[in-house]
């Protein structure tokens, strides 16, 4: 039996250390961590690795249920896959495990409540943006690309690869900016 910890954050600037420390303190011999969105399983190679190598009586341990995923159905499917291999899933906060029958019920309810709360947050965010736009104070998100810098470097004769490397973006983004009308 192995306790396998899984830590996940959604964005590059978020920190995995707190989750990894907690999983280590809980006795996880193996900890897989990644920075990827929990909206779907795509791009979550560490989670796929854990599932591929699960053995009977292994236990997947996460600090919170939302580390497994944001969609109730996806989380329940993941738990089902683990159980098909004879493994269990344990969530540390609140402490719930699929080893007991009540664990399934509690995890299902927690997943549904979390998904509902995410919908409420998105609705409130959308309403706030609409109000800010109506008041003329919504400026949108910050620009992620330096459009002027891309155009300037291209005008100076630099290639897409050098521009992308210099400005920290992909060549495809450089091409898209250069195709856009100014």
N, C-alpha and C positions, 0 to 999 in steps of 0.2 A: 504494500500500500504506500502510495506517495501522495504528499500534500503539494499540489502544484498551484502556486500563486499566479494570478493574472492581474496586471496593473495596466490601466489605459488612461490617457488624457487625450483630449480632442485636438489641441493645437500645439504647435511647436514651442510657444513661449510658456506653456504650462509645465509644471514640475511633477515628475513621477516619484521623487524621493520619499514623500510622506507615505504613499501607498506601499512602496517597496519596503520601507522600514517596518510598517505595520505587518505586512505579510511575512517578513523575516521573523518578527517577534512572535507570530502565531505558529512558527515551526514549519514553514514551507521550505522544503528542501530544494525545490526548483521554482524560480520566479521568472516569468516571461512578461516583458513590458513593451508597450508600443505607444506611439503618438499617432492616433488615427481616429476618425470620426466613429461614433457609436451608432450612427444612423442606419448603417447596414454592415454586413460582414465583409463587404468588398474592401480590399486593402488592409485587412487585419490578419497579416501572415502569422503573427505570434499566436493568436487565438486558434487559427487553423492548425498550427503545429501541435498545440496542446490537444486539440480534439483528435488529431490523427494518431497520436501516440498514447492515448488513454488506455489503461488496463483495468481489469476488474479490481474493485476496491480502492482505486485512486480517488482523490478528492480535489476538485477545482475550488480554489478559495479566492474570493474577491472582497475588497473592502466595502463596496456598496453595490447594490443591484444594477445601478445605471452604468457601472463599469463594463458589464456584460453587453449591454445594448440599450437603445432608447425605445425600442418597439416591443410591446408586450409579447406579441406573437413570436418575434425573433428570439427573445430571451427564453420563452417556453420551449421553442424548437431546440435551442442550444442545450437546455436542461434535459430534454428528451433524448438528444443524441448522446449526451454523457451517460444517461441511465441505460441506454441501449448497449453501451459498452461495459456496464456494471459499475460505473463510477457515480459519484455524487457531486453536488455543488453546494458550497457553503458561502453565505454572505455574512460578513462580520458586523455590519452596522445597518439595521438591527440584526442580531445573531439569529440566523435562520439556516437550516440545512434541509436538503431533500432526503436525508436519511430517514426521516420520520414522515408519516402521512400528512401531518398538519403543515409541514414545511412546504409542500406543494400548494396548498391553499393560501398560505401566507404570502408566498412568492408571487402567486398569480394576482392576488389583491394588490400587493405592493407595486407590481408592474403596471397594473391598470391605473392605479392612483398616480404614479409617476408620469405615465403617458398623458393622462388627463391634465395634470399640472403643466406639462410642457405645452399642451394646446392652449391653456389659459394664458401662459406667459407669451406665446406667440400672438394671441389675440390682443392682449394688452399692449404689446410692442407695436403691432400694426395700428391700433387706435392712437397711440402716442405719436407715431410718425405722421398719421393723417392730420392730427391736431396741429402738430408743428409745421407741417406743410401749409395748412390753411392760415396759420399765423405768420408765415413767411420766414420762419426761423430754422427750418430743416435744411441743412446743407448736404445731406447724404453722408455716406461713409468717406473716410479719408482715401485719397488716391493711392492705389497700391503700386502703380507704375509711374515712372517719371517720363511721361509722354514727350515733354519738351526735350529732355535729355536724349531720348531715343532718336528723335528727329534731328537734333543738333549733331549727334555723332554720325548718323547716316549721311547728313549733308556734308560732313567732313570727310566722307569716303570710307568710314569704318564698316566692316562686315557685321552681319547679324550675330555671329558667334562672339566676337569681341564685345559688341554692345551688350549682349545678354550677360556675359561673364562680368563685365564692368558694373552693370546696373543691377545685378542679382535677379535676373528673370530668365525665362526660357526664350529660345530663338523664335518659337511660335508666337509668343507675346510680342516680340519685336516686329515680326511680320504683320501681325494684326494691327498694331499701332501705325505702322507705315502705310497700310492699306486704307486706314480711316481718313476721311477728309479732315483738314485742320480746322 
